């Protein structure tokens, strides 16, 4: 089983990659490459799913009575997931708007 620190870094890395990929999708849409934009959204979703799966390991451990110690690193990791989710929503909406007005 991974340590809490390893799991936190997995979450941070995957969520950060998802954010970058979502922003790349927006750039592709701005260049009128909608197939690439959609593919990048899917790729970002896969990265974010990996972050969520790692986070779920921590939640499952706590639900089973194995409460992890407070970790600022885990708090940061959770913040990265939340930020990636917000960026995903906004980029998706911007792509849709760009498609309608482009």
Secondary structure, 3 states (H helix, E strand, C coil): CCCHHHHHHHHHHHHHHHHHHHHHHHHHHHCCCHHHHHHHHHHHHHHHHHHHHHHHHHHHHHHCCCCCCCCHHHHHHHHHHHHHHHHHHHHHHHHHHHHHHC
